[in-house]
Amino acid sequence: MFEIIIVSHGEYAKAMRQSAEMIMGEQKHIQTFGLCPGEDIDVLREQVHGAIRQANASGEVLVLTDMISGSPFNVTASAMAEYDFCHIAGVNLPMLLEICSLRGSMSLKEIEENIVDMGKTTIVCVNGLVKEGE
């Protein structure tokens, strides 16, 4: 089973893990890191790089970040020069649930190939759905 590291602005990563556990039960091998207002970006960089280094030493690693080009993304992307891991940006709760449910039966490579497309299906304009039902 590969390690999952979620890096976000504020408490989003922690809340995503808590929400996933509320729905699916306890999830092992997930670490979360967030950058809150006033916190030092260098501290986040040390924490994230250390977590990736440690997880990478014992197996495969999937790092999920909340958005492209934000500080959490940049910190994670900077680790890609040193460490081998999969980095997916734009994570949302349905994507995390899918990853958690599949990581026991699929390889990280298989999940990587499918999760971005799956993530696109989790964004829906509900107005269109409601109008279809009328």
N, CA and C atoms as an extended XYZ file, in Angstrom:
402
Properties=species:S:1:pos:R:3:atomname:S:1:resname:S:1:resid:I:1 pbc="F F F"
N         0.855       -1.180        0.000 N   MET     1
C         0.000        0.000        0.000 CA  MET     1
C         0.894        1.234        0.000 C   MET     1
N         0.639        2.148       -0.886 N   PHE     2
C         1.455        3.353       -0.979 CA  PHE     2
C         1.003        4.408        0.022 C   PHE     2
N         1.924        5.290        0.324 N   GLU     3
C         1.677        6.399        1.250 CA  GLU     3
C         0.987        7.539        0.501 C   GLU     3
N         0.056        8.197        1.163 N   ILE     4
C        -0.606        9.380        0.619 CA  ILE     4
C        -0.230       10.563        1.489 C   ILE     4
N         0.211       11.631        0.859 N   ILE     5
C         0.516       12.881        1.552 CA  ILE     5
C        -0.345       13.962        0.903 C   ILE     5
N        -1.103       14.678        1.716 N   ILE     6
C        -1.960       15.751        1.213 CA  ILE     6
C        -1.404       17.071        1.731 C   ILE     6
N        -1.199       18.021        0.822 N   VAL     7
C        -0.624       19.321        1.169 CA  VAL     7
C        -1.571       20.400        0.660 C   VAL     7
N        -1.920       21.343        1.549 N   SER     8
C        -2.943       22.325        1.167 CA  SER     8
C        -2.705       23.680        1.823 C   SER     8
N        -3.548       24.600        1.419 N   HIS     9
C        -3.672       25.871        2.125 CA  HIS     9
C        -4.541       25.623        3.355 C   HIS     9
N        -4.171       26.211        4.473 N   GLY    10
C        -4.974       26.104        5.693 CA  GLY    10
C        -5.161       24.669        6.144 C   GLY    10
N        -6.334       24.398        6.685 N   GLU    11
C        -6.648       23.089        7.267 CA  GLU    11
C        -7.344       22.149        6.284 C   GLU    11
N        -7.369       22.507        5.019 N   TYR    12
C        -8.080       21.712        4.006 CA  TYR    12
C        -7.614       20.258        3.964 C   TYR    12
N        -6.307       20.024        3.969 N   ALA    13
C        -5.782       18.652        3.895 CA  ALA    13
C        -6.249       17.833        5.096 C   ALA    13
N        -6.130       18.411        6.263 N   LYS    14
C        -6.553       17.717        7.487 CA  LYS    14
C        -8.054       17.428        7.450 C   LYS    14
N        -8.833       18.396        7.017 N   ALA    15
C       -10.290       18.227        6.942 CA  ALA    15
C       -10.667       17.166        5.905 C   ALA    15
N        -9.916       17.092        4.804 N   MET    16
C       -10.198       16.061        3.801 CA  MET    16
C        -9.971       14.674        4.384 C   MET    16
N        -8.884       14.513        5.123 N   ARG    17
C        -8.630       13.206        5.739 CA  ARG    17
C        -9.737       12.872        6.742 C   ARG    17
N       -10.093       13.834        7.574 N   GLN    18
C       -11.141       13.600        8.566 CA  GLN    18
C       -12.466       13.246        7.891 C   GLN    18
N       -12.789       13.930        6.816 N   SER    19
C       -14.028       13.645        6.091 CA  SER    19
C       -13.989       12.258        5.458 C   SER    19
N       -12.848       11.901        4.872 N   ALA    20
C       -12.707       10.568        4.278 CA  ALA    20
C       -12.879        9.493        5.352 C   ALA    20
N       -12.320        9.725        6.529 N   GLU    21
C       -12.442        8.749        7.610 CA  GLU    21
C       -13.859        8.695        8.163 C   GLU    21
N       -14.572        9.794        8.130 N   MET    22
C       -15.966        9.795        8.555 CA  MET    22
C       -16.790        8.903        7.631 C   MET    22
N       -16.471        8.911        6.361 N   ILE    23
C       -17.209        8.141        5.361 CA  ILE    23
C       -16.721        6.692        5.284 C   ILE    23
N       -15.396        6.490        5.315 N   MET    24
C       -14.821        5.170        5.038 CA  MET    24
C       -14.206        4.471        6.246 C   MET    24
N       -14.135        5.151        7.369 N   GLY    25
C       -13.425        4.586        8.517 CA  GLY    25
C       -11.971        5.007        8.504 C   GLY    25
N       -11.246        4.590        9.528 N   GLU    26
C        -9.845        4.999        9.682 CA  GLU    26
C        -9.030        4.663        8.436 C   GLU    26
N        -8.200        5.600        8.029 N   GLN    27
C        -7.331        5.437        6.863 CA  GLN    27
C        -5.880        5.522        7.317 C   GLN    27
N        -5.139        4.473        7.089 N   LYS    28
C        -3.724        4.443        7.460 CA  LYS    28
C        -2.882        4.932        6.298 C   LYS    28
N        -1.680        5.333        6.619 N   HIS    29
C        -0.694        5.764        5.627 CA  HIS    29
C        -1.137        7.015        4.879 C   HIS    29
N        -1.736        7.952        5.617 N   ILE    30
C        -2.065        9.273        5.073 CA  ILE    30
C        -1.493       10.322        6.022 C   ILE    30
N        -0.727       11.237        5.458 N   GLN    31
C        -0.201       12.365        6.223 CA  GLN    31
C        -0.761       13.644        5.619 C   GLN    31
N        -0.980       14.636        6.444 N   THR    32
C        -1.508       15.909        5.953 CA  THR    32
C        -0.647       17.063        6.445 C   THR    32
N        -0.537       18.067        5.596 N   PHE    33
C         0.201       19.280        5.914 CA  PHE    33
C        -0.549       20.468        5.340 C   PHE    33
N        -0.590       21.561        6.101 N   GLY    34
C        -1.253       22.763        5.631 CA  GLY    34
C        -0.434       23.999        5.940 C   GLY    34
N        -0.571       24.984        5.096 N   LEU    35
C         0.089       26.270        5.294 CA  LEU    35
C        -0.967       27.277        5.720 C   LEU    35
N        -0.882       27.708        6.968 N   CYS    36
C        -1.839       28.670        7.506 CA  CYS    36
C        -1.253       30.078        7.468 C   CYS    36
N        -2.096       31.102        7.516 N   PRO    37
C        -1.603       32.483        7.488 CA  PRO    37
C        -0.560       32.731        8.576 C   PRO    37
N         0.519       33.383        8.183 N   GLY    38
C         1.571       33.734        9.123 CA  GLY    38
C         2.609       32.645        9.337 C   GLY    38
N         2.381       31.455        8.806 N   GLU    39
C         3.348       30.371        8.968 CA  GLU    39
C         4.467       30.496        7.939 C   GLU    39
N         5.614       29.971        8.286 N   ASP    40
C         6.813       30.051        7.457 CA  ASP    40
C         6.791       28.966        6.377 C   ASP    40
N         6.905       29.381        5.141 N   ILE    41
C         6.900       28.450        4.013 CA  ILE    41
C         8.074       27.473        4.093 C   ILE    41
N         9.190       27.921        4.657 N   ASP    42
C        10.351       27.044        4.777 CA  ASP    42
C        10.094       25.891        5.747 C   ASP    42
N         9.294       26.143        6.762 N   VAL    43
C         8.930       25.077        7.700 CA  VAL    43
C         8.065       24.041        6.983 C   VAL    43
N         7.096       24.515        6.201 N   LEU    44
C         6.267       23.598        5.418 CA  LEU    44
C         7.143       22.789        4.463 C   LEU    44
N         8.085       23.439        3.804 N   ARG    45
C         8.975       22.751        2.866 CA  ARG    45
C         9.744       21.635        3.581 C   ARG    45
N        10.290       21.929        4.745 N   GLU    46
C        11.028       20.919        5.512 CA  GLU    46
C        10.126       19.754        5.902 C   GLU    46
N         8.913       20.055        6.334 N   GLN    47
C         7.980       19.011        6.744 CA  GLN    47
C         7.591       18.125        5.558 C   GLN    47
N         7.236       18.739        4.461 N   VAL    48
C         6.783       17.985        3.288 CA  VAL    48
C         7.933       17.177        2.690 C   VAL    48
N         9.090       17.795        2.512 N   HIS    49
C        10.229       17.073        1.966 CA  HIS    49
C        10.619       15.913        2.880 C   HIS    49
N        10.584       16.133        4.194 N   GLY    50
C        10.907       15.067        5.140 CA  GLY    50
C         9.920       13.915        5.060 C   GLY    50
N         8.640       14.236        4.946 N   ALA    51
C         7.611       13.193        4.837 CA  ALA    51
C         7.770       12.412        3.541 C   ALA    51
N         8.050       13.104        2.450 N   ILE    52
C         8.252       12.428        1.165 CA  ILE    52
C         9.485       11.541        1.234 C   ILE    52
N        10.574       12.064        1.778 N   ARG    53
C        11.815       11.294        1.892 CA  ARG    53
C        11.579       10.010        2.703 C   ARG    53
N        10.915       10.144        3.838 N   GLN    54
C        10.660        8.996        4.703 CA  GLN    54
C         9.739        7.978        4.028 C   GLN    54
N         8.661        8.457        3.436 N   ALA    55
C         7.710        7.552        2.774 CA  ALA    55
C         8.344        6.902        1.557 C   ALA    55
N         9.141        7.661        0.831 N   ASN    56
C         9.796        7.157       -0.376 CA  ASN    56
C        10.772        6.031       -0.053 C   ASN    56
N        11.386        6.096        1.107 N   ALA    57
C        12.350        5.071        1.510 CA  ALA    57
C        11.687        3.715        1.715 C   ALA    57
N        10.382        3.722        2.039 N   SER    58
C         9.703        2.452        2.305 CA  SER    58
C         8.706        2.044        1.225 C   SER    58
N         8.590        2.822        0.163 N   GLY    59
C         7.665        2.438       -0.904 CA  GLY    59
C         7.265        3.603       -1.779 C   GLY    59
N         6.157        3.413       -2.484 N   GLU    60
C         5.662        4.435       -3.400 CA  GLU    60
C         4.902        5.521       -2.642 C   GLU    60
N         4.873        6.715       -3.240 N   VAL    61
C         4.255        7.867       -2.595 CA  VAL    61
C         3.377        8.618       -3.590 C   VAL    61
N         2.185        8.972       -3.137 N   LEU    62
C         1.281        9.831       -3.895 CA  LEU    62
C         1.096       11.105       -3.089 C   LEU    62
N         1.434       12.245       -3.692 N   VAL    63
C         1.222       13.532       -3.028 CA  VAL    63
C         0.103       14.255       -3.755 C   VAL    63
N        -0.885       14.680       -2.993 N   LEU    64
C        -2.034       15.419       -3.507 CA  LEU    64
C        -1.954       16.846       -3.002 C   LEU    64
N        -2.075       17.802       -3.905 N   THR    65
C        -2.092       19.206       -3.492 CA  THR    65
C        -3.412       19.832       -3.916 C   THR    65
N        -3.769       20.921       -3.252 N   ASP    66
C        -5.097       21.498       -3.457 CA  ASP    66
C        -5.248       22.255       -4.769 C   ASP    66
N        -4.200       22.911       -5.235 N   MET    67
C        -4.327       23.683       -6.474 CA  MET    67
C        -2.966       23.896       -7.119 C   MET    67
N        -2.985       24.095       -8.400 N   ILE    68
C        -1.755       24.344       -9.143 CA  ILE    68
C        -1.232       25.735       -8.816 C   ILE    68
N         0.070       25.839       -8.651 N   SER    69
C         0.813       27.093       -8.499 CA  SER    69
C         0.713       27.765       -7.143 C   SER    69
N        -0.013       27.222       -6.204 N   GLY    70
C        -0.015       27.783       -4.860 CA  GLY    70
C         1.241       27.350       -4.111 C   GLY    70
N         1.472       27.920       -2.954 N   SER    71
C         2.657       27.577       -2.163 CA  SER    71
C         2.736       26.089       -1.830 C   SER    71
N         1.646       25.431       -1.395 N   PRO    72
C         1.740       23.989       -1.143 CA  PRO    72
C         2.156       23.207       -2.396 C   PRO    72
N         1.631       23.587       -3.538 N   PHE    73
C         2.011       22.964       -4.812 CA  PHE    73
C         3.496       23.199       -5.093 C   PHE    73
N         3.942       24.439       -4.941 N   ASN    74
C         5.338       24.777       -5.238 CA  ASN    74
C         6.308       24.041       -4.320 C   ASN    74
N         5.959       23.931       -3.042 N   VAL    75
C         6.788       23.190       -2.091 CA  VAL    75
C         6.899       21.731       -2.530 C   VAL    75
N         5.768       21.156       -2.909 N   THR    76
C         5.752       19.756       -3.344 CA  THR    76
C         6.511       19.584       -4.653 C   THR    76
N         6.260       20.452       -5.606 N   ALA    77
C         6.933       20.355       -6.904 CA  ALA    77
C         8.446       20.471       -6.752 C   ALA    77
N         8.902       21.273       -5.801 N   SER    78
C        10.346       21.425       -5.601 CA  SER    78
C        10.986       20.123       -5.118 C   SER    78
N        10.217       19.250       -4.487 N   ALA    79
C        10.744       17.960       -4.030 CA  ALA    79
C        10.896       16.966       -5.170 C   ALA    79
N        10.265       17.241       -6.301 N   MET    80
C        10.280       16.302       -7.422 CA  MET    80
C        11.671       16.175       -8.046 C   MET    80
N        12.527       17.166       -7.840 N   ALA    81
C        13.891       17.088       -8.360 CA  ALA    81
C        14.731       16.079       -7.579 C   ALA    81
N        14.355       15.845       -6.310 N   GLU    82
C        15.120       14.949       -5.436 CA  GLU    82
C        14.514       13.570       -5.260 C   GLU    82
N        13.191       13.493       -5.279 N   TYR    83
C        12.502       12.258       -4.913 CA  TYR    83
C        11.572       11.797       -6.029 C   TYR    83
N        11.352       10.496       -6.066 N   ASP    84
C        10.462        9.904       -7.057 CA  ASP    84
C         9.094        9.679       -6.417 C   ASP    84
N         8.085       10.401       -6.883 N   PHE    85
C         6.723       10.236       -6.372 CA  PHE    85
C         5.740       10.782       -7.394 C   PHE    85
N         4.487       10.402       -7.235 N   CYS    86
C         3.419       10.898       -8.092 CA  CYS    86
C         2.802       12.125       -7.416 C   CYS    86
N         2.619       13.190       -8.168 N   HIS    87
C         2.057       14.439       -7.647 CA  HIS    87
C         0.830       14.799       -8.478 C   HIS    87
N        -0.324       14.860       -7.822 N   ILE    88
C        -1.565       15.247       -8.487 CA  ILE    88
C        -2.117       16.484       -7.793 C   ILE    88
N        -2.392       17.519       -8.564 N   ALA    89
C        -2.933       18.766       -8.023 CA  ALA    89
C        -4.423       18.863       -8.322 C   ALA    89
N        -5.130       19.586       -7.485 N   GLY    90
C        -6.559       19.797       -7.668 CA  GLY    90
C        -7.397       18.750       -6.962 C   GLY    90
N        -6.894       18.209       -5.885 N   VAL    91
C        -7.592       17.129       -5.187 CA  VAL    91
C        -8.922       17.614       -4.620 C   VAL    91
N        -9.887       16.723       -4.647 N   ASN    92
C       -11.169       16.984       -3.987 CA  ASN    92
C       -11.567       15.720       -3.230 C   ASN    92
N       -12.582       15.806       -2.407 N   LEU    93
C       -12.955       14.683       -1.554 CA  LEU    93
C       -13.348       13.435       -2.341 C   LEU    93
N       -14.169       13.523       -3.395 N   PRO    94
C       -14.475       12.300       -4.145 CA  PRO    94
C       -13.227       11.619       -4.719 C   PRO    94
N       -12.249       12.410       -5.162 N   MET    95
C       -10.997       11.827       -5.661 CA  MET    95
C       -10.280       11.087       -4.538 C   MET    95
N       -10.191       11.704       -3.368 N   LEU    96
C        -9.514       11.069       -2.243 CA  LEU    96
C       -10.221        9.776       -1.845 C   LEU    96
N       -11.541        9.794       -1.810 N   LEU    97
C       -12.293        8.582       -1.481 CA  LEU    97
C       -12.008        7.470       -2.485 C   LEU    97
N       -11.964        7.818       -3.748 N   GLU    98
C       -11.675        6.832       -4.798 CA  GLU    98
C       -10.273        6.261       -4.619 C   GLU    98
N        -9.313        7.118       -4.364 N   ILE    99
C        -7.933        6.669       -4.156 CA  ILE    99
C        -7.861        5.719       -2.956 C   ILE    99
N        -8.497        6.104       -1.870 N   CYS   100
C        -8.473        5.271       -0.662 CA  CYS   100
C        -9.137        3.919       -0.903 C   CYS   100
N       -10.207        3.913       -1.672 N   SER   101
C       -10.910        2.647       -1.905 CA  SER   101
C       -10.161        1.744       -2.883 C   SER   101
N        -9.349        2.315       -3.757 N   LEU   102
C        -8.664        1.518       -4.774 CA  LEU   102
C        -7.230        1.147       -4.425 C   LEU   102
N        -6.623        1.826       -3.479 N   ARG   103
C        -5.189        1.610       -3.270 CA  ARG   103
C        -4.844        0.230       -2.724 C   ARG   103
N        -5.822       -0.493       -2.212 N   GLY   104
C        -5.568       -1.861       -1.792 CA  GLY   104
C        -5.627       -2.856       -2.935 C   GLY   104
N        -6.243       -2.458       -4.047 N   SER   105
C        -6.431       -3.396       -5.156 CA  SER   105
C        -5.784       -2.948       -6.468 C   SER   105
N        -5.337       -1.707       -6.523 N   MET   106
C        -4.699       -1.202       -7.745 CA  MET   106
C        -3.334       -0.634       -7.410 C   MET   106
N        -2.455       -0.646       -8.380 N   SER   107
C        -1.136       -0.049       -8.191 CA  SER   107
C        -1.245        1.472       -8.262 C   SER   107
N        -0.244        2.138       -7.760 N   LEU   108
C        -0.209        3.596       -7.848 CA  LEU   108
C        -0.248        4.037       -9.306 C   LEU   108
N         0.448        3.338      -10.167 N   LYS   109
C         0.462        3.686      -11.600 CA  LYS   109
C        -0.938        3.593      -12.196 C   LYS   109
N        -1.683        2.546      -11.847 N   GLU   110
C        -3.050        2.393      -12.352 CA  GLU   110
C        -3.949        3.519      -11.838 C   GLU   110
N        -3.804        3.837      -10.578 N   ILE   111
C        -4.607        4.926      -10.005 CA  ILE   111
C        -4.238        6.242      -10.666 C   ILE   111
N        -2.949        6.473      -10.831 N   GLU   112
C        -2.476        7.706      -11.476 CA  GLU   112
C        -3.077        7.864      -12.865 C   GLU   112
N        -3.164        6.776      -13.611 N   GLU   113
C        -3.690        6.829      -14.975 CA  GLU   113
C        -5.182        7.151      -15.021 C   GLU   113
N        -5.901        6.825      -13.961 N   ASN   114
C        -7.355        6.976      -13.968 CA  ASN   114
C        -7.901        8.126      -13.123 C   ASN   114
N        -7.183        8.572      -12.132 N   ILE   115
C        -7.774        9.469      -11.135 CA  ILE   115
C        -8.028       10.877      -11.676 C   ILE   115
N        -7.210       11.364      -12.558 N   VAL   116
C        -7.432       12.714      -13.093 CA  VAL   116
C        -8.731       12.751      -13.895 C   VAL   116
N        -8.952       11.746      -14.731 N   ASP   117
C       -10.212       11.679      -15.481 CA  ASP   117
C       -11.390       11.512      -14.536 C   ASP   117
N       -11.234       10.670      -13.522 N   MET   118
C       -12.300       10.482      -12.553 CA  MET   118
C       -12.610       11.795      -11.820 C   MET   118
N       -11.577       12.552      -11.509 N   GLY   119
C       -11.769       13.828      -10.828 CA  GLY   119
C       -12.622       14.794      -11.631 C   GLY   119
N       -12.489       14.739      -12.934 N   LYS   120
C       -13.276       15.632      -13.794 CA  LYS   120
C       -14.770       15.342      -13.685 C   LYS   120
N       -15.121       14.106      -13.397 N   THR   121
C       -16.538       13.756      -13.291 CA  THR   121
C       -17.154       14.174      -11.959 C   THR   121
N       -16.323       14.618      -11.020 N   THR   122
C       -16.845       15.011       -9.707 CA  THR   122
C       -17.277       16.472       -9.659 C   THR   122
N       -17.060       17.182      -10.742 N   ILE   123
C       -17.474       18.588      -10.815 CA  ILE   123
C       -18.675       18.663      -11.747 C   ILE   123
N       -19.814       19.049      -11.196 N   VAL   124
C       -21.066       19.009      -11.932 CA  VAL   124
C       -21.854       20.288      -11.672 C   VAL   124
N       -22.432       20.860      -12.697 N   CYS   125
C       -23.351       21.986      -12.528 CA  CYS   125
C       -24.719       21.401      -12.177 C   CYS   125
N       -25.128       21.581      -10.934 N   VAL   126
C       -26.362       20.974      -10.441 CA  VAL   126
C       -27.586       21.608      -11.088 C   VAL   126
N       -27.518       22.858      -11.496 N   ASN   127
C       -28.648       23.507      -12.148 CA  ASN   127
C       -29.112       22.714      -13.362 C   ASN   127
N       -28.156       22.221      -14.145 N   GLY   128
C       -28.494       21.415      -15.312 CA  GLY   128
C       -29.164       20.119      -14.934 C   GLY   128
N       -28.735       19.504      -13.847 N   LEU   129
C       -29.346       18.257      -13.393 CA  LEU   129
C       -30.789       18.494      -12.940 C   LEU   129
N       -31.006       19.590      -12.230 N   VAL   130
C       -32.338       19.898      -11.726 CA  VAL   130
C       -33.282       20.158      -12.898 C   VAL   130
N       -32.823       20.896      -13.896 N   LYS   131
C       -33.663       21.202      -15.061 CA  LYS   131
C       -34.004       19.945      -15.843 C   LYS   131
N       -33.072       18.976      -15.893 N   GLU   132
C       -33.350       17.714      -16.581 CA  GLU   132
C       -34.465       16.938      -15.887 C   GLU   132
N       -34.526       17.060      -14.560 N   GLY   133
C       -35.516       16.324      -13.785 CA  GLY   133
C       -36.897       16.958      -13.791 C   GLY   133
N       -37.009       18.147      -14.313 N   GLU   134
C       -38.314       18.836      -14.311 CA  GLU   134
C       -39.201       18.316      -15.401 C   GLU   134
